[in-house]
Structure formats: structure tokens, C-alpha cells
Amino acid sequence: MVVGGAGSLEIAPGRKLLDTPDFPSAFRPEATAADVFLAMLRGEPDLDWSFLSPSADFAPGKRTGKFRLGRDRLLTDSQGRSSISMEDFAIALVDEMEHPKHVRQRFTVGY
């Protein structure tokens, strides 16, 4: 199980969040490294892995137990916000470890 960032998630087909002009430059090196690592995992034929990316806004908050899962696309709400609390992210992470549904896949979690 790998925890990555939101930067490598797509905001449109073929366009990643880290490629946008507003992506914080302080996070660009880490996001780029996570994207490279994800590509390496996808090319590894003999390893079972799961890669969980949070939403763009990932901070302490409330545990609601109500969230959506996605694959390679940044999840946003009806106002275009992309967020998940650390508490709900943890639920998604443990759920995947206890009941794997995204083996050899990246997935994301958000409201």
C-alpha cells in the first residue's frame, strides 16, 4: 500500500494537477517523484500494490465515513472543491488494506 499525493491525479484527460500553473511550486518535486514512482509500479509485473491519492485539500477535520472513491481523476464536489479529511482518508486506507478492491491500481478518495 502506497500513499501518494493529489498532484499526479488527472484534471482532464492527459492533464495532471501538477501540470497546472496554480500547483504550488513547493510541492512540485514531491508530486513529480510520486508520479514517477506510480509509473514504476504500473510497469512492475510481479508486485501486488495499491496507490492511494488524497484529494487536493487534505487536512485534519471530521470523520464522517461518507466519501467517494475514484481512480485516476481528481474528485471534486459540485462547487469544484477537492477535499478529504485525514480522518476519512484513514478509513479509506484501512478499508483497502482489510478488503482490497484496487489491487495493481491507483485510487483516490474525496467528498
N, C-alpha and C positions, 0 to 999 in steps of 0.2 A: 504494500500500500504506500503510495507516494502522495504527499500533499504538495501541490504546486500553487501557483498564483493565478490571477484572472487575466494577466497580460496576454497569454497565448490563446485565449478564447476568441472566437470569431465574432465580429460585429456585423459582418456581411460576408457573403461567400468569398473566401480567399483573402479577407482583410481582418487582421488581428487587432485587438485592442491596443497592444503595444506599438502598433504602427500608426496610431493616430497622433496628431500634433499635440493634443492635450494630455497625453500619457506622461505622468511625472518622470522627469529625467533621472531622478534619484532611484527610481525603481527599474529603470530600463535594463541595467546589466543583469540583475537577478531574474527579471522576466525573460530576457533573451536566453539566459542559461537554462531556465526551466523549459523553455520551448525546445531547445536543442536536446535536453535530456528526454523529453517526451518523444521526440523523433527517434532517438536511440531506442527507447523502449518499444516503439512500434515496429522497429526493424529487428528486434530480438525474437527469434523463433522458438526458443526453449524456455522462456520465463513467463510465468503467470503473474500479471501485475494489474493494478488498478491505480489510476491517477485522478485525484480529486482536486478540482479547482474551485475556489470560493467565488462569490460574486465580487464585483469591483469594490464595493464598500463592505469591508469585513472587519467588524468591531464587536467589542462586548455589548451585550444587550439582554434581551429576554429569551428564555426558552419557550417557544410556542409549540413545537412539534408539528407545525404546519408550514411546509415549504414545498418547492417544486424541484425536481431533478431534471437535468438536461444532459446533453452530450458535449458538443464542441462549440456551441453558440452561447454567448453571454446572455444570461437570463435577465430580463428587465420586467418591471411592473407596468401598469397602464400609464404611468407618468414618465416612463423611460428610466426610472431608477433601478440600479442593480445593487442589491444588498442582501446580506445574510448575517445574522448574529453568530458570534463564536459558539454560543450555546447550541443553536440549531445545526451549525456546521458539524459540531461534535457528534450530534445524534446521527447525521447522515454518514459520517465516517465510521462510527461503531456499527451502524446498521449494515454497511457494506462489508465490514470485516466479519460480522456474525452470519450474514446471509448474502454472499457475493452475487451480484447481478451485473457487474460491469468488469468482468474478467477480460484482460487484454484491451481495455478501453479507458479513455478519459471520460469523466463525467463531471458535472457541476451541480451546485445547489444554490437556490435563491428563492426569494419571495415572489 
